[in-house]
Amino acid sequence: MTKDFSMVLAKGPKAMTIENAIKGFTALVGLAGFVFGVVKFLEVMAVDAERPYLERKLAWCEQVVETTSRIATSAEASQDDIDRFWQMYWGVMGLIEKASITSAMVEFGKSLEAIPSAEEGSKDLSSHLSSMQGKSLSLAHACRKELSAEWSPSWSITP
């Protein structure tokens, strides 16, 4: 019997070590799952906290893109659209824009200021409108890029 007891003692600490390792691994997996859950919860809460800002940014981006596209696709842009662009340029867009939207707004604004007059000919105007269409599209892409970075990566433009 002493022999059997000594065999149990010899195997006991090793068996306990494996058992402790399994328990430790299980605890680490549980802790990792908990930490992952907390991180995801905080990400969702951050988006929820930013939701009013992001919804306004989306609405303003939609407005400015619609305005620039109307200006860029019409040989005779309405003064209301031109005025609305400048109101947004000097107003609400300054609240929300980052570098890419700022750059696109500035480029469209420069192009808007350089619209050729009727006396300069329709060829110049047509060429200029084509350039403005590209700048309007660049503004739309800049808005989408910023919104995807702040709201949902699924909105990003993939080549």
C-alpha positions in Angstrom: 0.0 0.0 0.0 2.9 2.3 0.7 4.0 1.7 -2.8 0.6 2.6 -4.3 0.4 5.8 -2.2 3.9 6.9 -3.3 2.8 6.4 -6.9 -0.2 8.6 -6.3 2.0 11.3 -4.7 4.4 11.1 -7.6 1.7 11.5 -10.2 -0.3 14.0 -8.1 1.7 17.2 -8.4 2.1 16.6 -12.2 -1.7 16.0 -12.6 -2.4 19.1 -10.5 -0.1 21.2 -12.7 -1.9 20.2 -15.9 -5.2 20.8 -14.1 -4.1 24.2 -13.0 -2.8 25.0 -16.5 -6.2 24.1 -17.9 -8.0 26.2 -15.3 -5.6 29.1 -16.0 -6.1 28.9 -19.7 -9.9 28.8 -19.2 -9.7 31.9 -17.0 -7.5 33.7 -19.6 -10.0 32.9 -22.4 -12.9 34.1 -20.3 -11.0 37.3 -19.4 -10.1 37.9 -23.1 -13.8 37.4 -24.0 -14.8 39.9 -21.3 -12.3 42.5 -22.4 -13.3 42.1 -26.1 -17.0 42.5 -25.0 -16.1 45.7 -23.1 -14.1 47.2 -26.0 -17.0 46.5 -28.5 -19.5 47.9 -26.0 -17.4 51.1 -25.7 -17.1 51.4 -29.5 -20.9 51.1 -29.9 -21.4 53.7 -27.1 -19.0 56.1 -28.8 -20.9 55.9 -32.1 -24.2 56.4 -30.2 -22.8 59.4 -28.4 -21.6 60.9 -31.7 -24.8 59.9 -33.6 -26.4 63.4 -33.5 -23.2 65.0 -34.8 -22.7 62.4 -37.5 -26.3 62.6 -38.7 -26.0 66.4 -39.0 -22.7 66.0 -40.8 -24.3 63.5 -43.2 -27.2 65.8 -43.9 -24.9 68.8 -44.5 -22.6 66.8 -46.8 -25.6 65.6 -48.7 -26.8 69.2 -49.1 -23.5 70.6 -50.2 -23.0 67.7 -52.7 -26.5 68.2 -54.1 -25.8 72.0 -54.4 -22.5 71.6 -56.1 -23.8 69.0 -58.5 -26.7 71.2 -59.5 -24.2 74.1 -60.1 -21.7 71.9 -62.0 -24.3 70.3 -64.3 -26.2 73.5 -65.3 -25.0 75.9 -67.9 -26.9 78.6 -66.0 -26.6 77.7 -62.3 -29.3 79.3 -60.1 -28.2 82.2 -57.9 -29.9 80.4 -55.0 -27.6 77.4 -55.4 -24.5 79.6 -55.7 -25.6 81.5 -52.6 -26.3 78.2 -50.8 -22.9 76.9 -51.6 -21.2 80.0 -50.2 -23.4 80.0 -47.1 -22.4 76.4 -46.4 -18.8 77.2 -47.3 -18.5 80.0 -44.7 -20.9 78.4 -42.2 -21.9 74.9 -41.3 -19.3 73.0 -43.3 -16.6 74.8 -41.1 -18.2 73.0 -38.2 -17.7 69.5 -39.5 -15.1 69.4 -42.2 -11.7 67.9 -42.0 -8.8 68.3 -44.4 -10.2 66.4 -47.3 -13.6 68.1 -47.3 -11.9 71.5 -46.7 -9.7 71.0 -49.7 -12.5 69.9 -52.0 -14.7 72.8 -50.9 -11.9 75.3 -51.5 -11.2 73.8 -55.0 -14.9 74.0 -55.9 -15.1 77.5 -54.6 -12.2 78.6 -56.7 -13.8 77.0 -59.7 -17.1 78.7 -59.0 -15.4 82.1 -58.8 -13.7 81.5 -62.2 -16.9 80.7 -64.2 -16.4 82.2 -67.7 -18.9 84.8 -68.7 -21.3 84.4 -71.6 -19.0 86.6 -73.7 -16.1 84.2 -73.3 -18.0 81.6 -75.3 -19.8 78.4 -74.7 -16.7 76.2 -75.4 -15.0 77.7 -72.3 -18.1 77.3 -70.3 -18.6 73.7 -71.3 -14.9 72.9 -70.4 -15.3 74.7 -67.1 -18.5 72.9 -66.2 -16.7 69.6 -66.9 -14.0 70.6 -64.5 -16.6 71.6 -61.9 -18.3 68.3 -62.3 -15.1 66.6 -61.4 -14.6 68.9 -58.4 -18.2 68.2 -57.3 -17.5 64.5 -57.5 -14.3 65.0 -55.5 -16.3 66.7 -52.8 -18.7 63.8 -52.7 -15.8 61.4 -52.3 -14.2 63.5 -49.6 -17.5 63.5 -47.7 -17.8 59.7 -48.1 -14.3 59.2 -47.0 -14.7 61.3 -43.8 -18.1 59.8 -43.0 -16.8 56.2 -43.5 -13.8 56.9 -41.1 -16.1 58.3 -38.5 -19.2 56.2 -38.8 -18.8 53.0 -40.8 -15.8 51.6 -42.6 -18.3 49.8 -44.9 -19.0 53.2 -46.6 -15.4 53.5 -47.8 -14.6 53.6 -51.4 -12.8 50.6 -52.6 -10.9 50.7 -55.9 
